[in-house]
């Protein structure tokens, strides 16, 4: 279909694709990632289009596009037949393969069954020199190959509901989990829509549904096309393209398999949506470029890393990314509390930063520091990093300023001859300085409603925590001690004047974090009843709240609130090296 060096495009109906074409999913492709929503949407769209256009042979339902590299017989060692490496369109093609299998297993018509089966694979015929071939082959994923063999290729395979449910719940392979779920979802859809004529749907799918294809025999051209087209419901990400670009630079298939699996495992660890892994790759980009990102991730790598020769494509890129992945996992998930200070202070502060700070632009300097100095004074560095980033954020400095401040710290780390040079930098001695006036102004007034309020309360929990164990930073909500809307007959109204309630209700001294969801009726109880209820129902277990409710104050009047406010601010100021609320 293609000529060397020539890019071809056109339209193909599903019956043409699934009767005459064979596809490999190459090593650089992403896993099958479609979820229930995409599968249901596909079946909804197809059945609706079929219903609204009954038996119209000229109706064309555009299903999307796909990109492939065409490989003629003999183009690679041992290749005897024409195959196509599918660069874009895997999600749709694999889903259609499963649709054919589900229709096959739900219809009684013999011809319909045979038609579906021929769309899935062809039998071997030694007299006609025809090999046995499956329409879609996952070259380096034996788990997926086995799944297709057992459930898709095998007649009645999709009816094995219990086994498919186990695959969905327990398989270690992400593609297998998602494929098993897709098959189950398809059966569920057809059970919920019993009026769907499956034989008619099969005919519509084969004869009225079409794709736009783009192909080339040249891999570089195919990659270029791969960059600009989307999957239905699974938009190609810069990380996919970056992986493909670098895998193409590797010399051996063995290396491609190793680093494709490394990449895929990392994507799985960061989550199926891919956003977490792409964010991590941006950390690496920041460390290398030392400038604010102004282009898409793949263009940043091409224009600012590869073009200036800061890093070579292929093996060097994979080794660098693998190195920083190890750093990231050790810092965030490793058993490093002894190495970082013989308790959980380092890990707890890191958790507070992750849970409470706006953005993660502080992560690149932390990774770069660990890359250079490992655990040498790493807790001291994390404290300085936290103070700088949080103070700039709370003080109202814009995102660009905060990003540049973090990049300046990376430059200091790069220039340091030893770890002490980071804390007493020669090239930028004020890189950790903060605007204390802005910080003081923000935290001394009402803070409730500001995004940094929860972070400050997490930090107070950190100050009061027993760091012999990890902190709990999940499922916490901000609670007012003096409630926002006290009952008219409550002690709150008797003890606090309207002016005092206006001035003090939303200040940091009147706020704590509690576990679970807030209960407004509980929050309006008078102080002794509130404390008793919190203790009885184990609602309040955060360290700062425990200190306030159970160790420090038996009542809550303006005097106690103001005293706690002063104590809280003193804790914060001490951490930020601010003397008695003054910027010196």
BELKA-V259996 format. One record per pair of residues at least 12 apart in sequence whose ideal C-beta (glycine too) atoms are under 7 Angstrom apart, sorted by the first residue. I is the first residue (numbers start at 0). J is the second residue. If there is no record, write none. Layout:
I_J, I_J
This chain:
0_69, 0_214, 1_69, 1_214, 1_215, 1_216, 3_216, 3_217, 4_217, 6_213, 6_215, 6_220, 7_214, 8_211, 8_212, 8_213, 9_212, 10_209, 10_210, 10_211, 11_209, 11_210, 11_212, 12_206, 12_208, 12_209, 13_95, 13_204, 13_205, 13_208, 14_205, 14_206, 16_210, 17_118, 17_134, 20_83, 21_82, 21_83, 21_132, 21_134, 22_67, 22_83, 22_85, 22_92, 22_134, 22_135, 23_82, 23_84, 23_85, 23_136, 23_138, 24_85, 24_89, 24_135, 24_136, 24_137, 24_138, 25_84, 25_138, 26_138, 26_139, 26_246, 26_255, 26_256, 26_259, 27_242, 27_243, 27_246, 27_259, 28_89, 29_239, 30_173, 30_174, 30_263, 31_89, 31_90, 31_93, 31_174, 31_177, 31_178, 32_90, 32_177, 32_233, 32_271, 33_90, 33_94, 33_177, 33_181, 33_232, 33_233, 34_177, 35_180, 35_184, 37_232, 38_94, 38_181, 38_184, 38_185, 39_184, 39_188, 40_232, 41_94, 42_185, 42_188, 45_200, 45_204, 46_192, 46_195, 46_200, 48_60, 49_199, 49_200, 49_203, 58_207, 59_207, 59_209, 60_207, 60_208, 61_209, 62_91, 62_208, 62_209, 62_210, 63_88, 63_91, 63_210, 63_231, 64_88, 64_210, 64_211, 64_212, 64_213, 64_228, 65_85, 65_87, 65_88, 65_92, 65_210, 65_212, 66_86, 66_87, 66_88, 66_213, 66_221, 66_224, 66_225, 66_228, 67_83, 67_84, 67_85, 67_86, 67_214, 68_83, 68_84, 68_86, 68_215, 68_216, 68_218, 68_221, 69_83, 69_214, 69_216, 70_82, 70_83, 70_84, 80_130, 86_221, 86_225, 87_225, 87_228, 87_230, 87_235, 88_230, 90_230, 90_231, 90_233, 91_230, 91_231, 92_135, 93_135, 94_181, 96_119, 96_134, 96_135, 96_151, 97_151, 97_178, 97_181, 97_182, 97_185, 98_185, 99_115, 99_118, 99_119, 100_115, 100_119, 100_151, 100_156, 100_157, 101_157, 101_182, 101_185, 101_186, 102_115, 102_197, 102_200, 102_201, 103_115, 103_116, 103_154, 104_155, 104_157, 104_158, 105_189, 105_197, 106_197, 106_198, 108_198, 111_198, 111_201, 114_201, 115_201, 118_134, 119_133, 119_134, 119_151, 119_152, 120_132, 120_133, 120_134, 120_152, 133_147, 133_152, 139_256, 139_259, 140_172, 140_174, 142_170, 142_172, 142_175, 143_172, 143_174, 143_175, 146_166, 146_175, 146_178, 150_163, 150_182, 157_182, 157_186, 160_183, 163_179, 163_182, 163_183, 164_183, 166_179, 167_179, 167_180, 167_183, 173_267, 173_271, 218_247, 222_243, 222_244, 222_247, 225_240, 225_243, 226_240, 236_273, 236_277, 237_277, 237_295, 237_296, 237_297, 238_273, 238_276, 238_277, 238_280, 238_296, 240_297, 241_280, 241_296, 241_297, 241_300, 242_262, 244_312, 245_312, 245_313, 245_316, 245_317, 246_258, 246_259, 248_312, 248_313, 249_313, 249_314, 254_314, 258_317, 261_321, 265_324, 277_296, 278_359, 279_327, 280_296, 281_296, 282_362, 282_363, 282_366, 283_319, 283_320, 283_323, 284_296, 284_299, 284_300, 285_363, 285_406, 286_363, 286_366, 286_367, 286_409, 287_304, 287_309, 287_310, 288_303, 288_304, 289_406, 289_409, 289_410, 290_406, 291_399, 291_402, 291_403, 323_366, 326_366, 326_369, 326_370, 327_366, 330_365, 330_369, 331_349, 338_374, 339_374, 339_377, 339_378, 340_378, 342_466, 342_467, 343_466, 343_467, 343_468, 343_469, 344_378, 344_466, 345_377, 345_378, 345_381, 346_469, 347_461, 347_464, 347_466, 347_469, 347_470, 348_381, 348_382, 348_385, 348_461, 349_381, 350_470, 350_472, 351_457, 351_458, 351_461, 351_472, 352_385, 354_457, 354_472, 355_453, 355_454, 355_457, 356_388, 356_389, 356_392, 356_454, 357_392, 357_450, 360_401, 360_402, 360_405, 361_384, 361_388, 361_405, 363_405, 363_409, 364_384, 364_405, 364_408, 364_409, 364_412, 365_381, 365_384, 367_409, 367_412, 368_380, 368_412, 368_421, 371_412, 372_418, 375_418, 376_418, 379_422, 380_421, 383_431, 386_433, 386_575, 387_404, 387_431, 387_433, 388_401, 388_405, 389_454, 390_433, 390_438, 390_575, 391_404, 391_433, 392_451, 393_438, 393_441, 393_442, 393_451, 394_434, 394_437, 394_438, 394_441, 395_437, 395_441, 407_427, 407_430, 408_430, 410_426, 410_427, 411_424, 411_426, 411_427, 411_430, 414_426, 433_575, 435_577, 435_582, 436_582, 438_575, 439_577, 439_580, 439_582, 442_455, 442_507, 442_568, 442_571, 443_568, 443_580, 445_505, 445_506, 446_505, 446_506, 446_507, 447_477, 447_505, 447_510, 448_505, 452_477, 452_510, 453_477, 455_507, 455_571, 456_477, 456_510, 456_511, 456_512, 456_543, 457_472, 457_512, 459_543, 459_567, 459_570, 460_512, 460_541, 460_542, 460_543, 462_570, 463_542, 463_543, 463_546, 464_542, 474_514, 474_515, 475_512, 475_513, 475_514, 475_541, 476_512, 476_513, 476_516, 476_517, 477_510, 477_512, 478_510, 478_511, 478_513, 478_517, 478_522, 479_504, 479_509, 479_510, 479_522, 480_509, 480_511, 480_555, 481_495, 481_500, 481_503, 481_504, 481_509, 481_555, 481_560, 482_522, 482_523, 483_504, 485_523, 486_523, 489_523, 489_525, 490_525, 494_556, 494_557, 495_557, 499_557, 503_560, 506_564, 507_564, 507_567, 508_560, 508_561, 508_563, 508_564, 508_567, 509_560, 511_541, 511_543, 511_544, 511_547, 512_541, 512_543, 512_544, 513_538, 513_539, 513_541, 513_544, 514_538, 514_540, 514_541, 515_538, 526_554, 526_555, 530_548, 533_548, 534_549, 547_563, 568_580
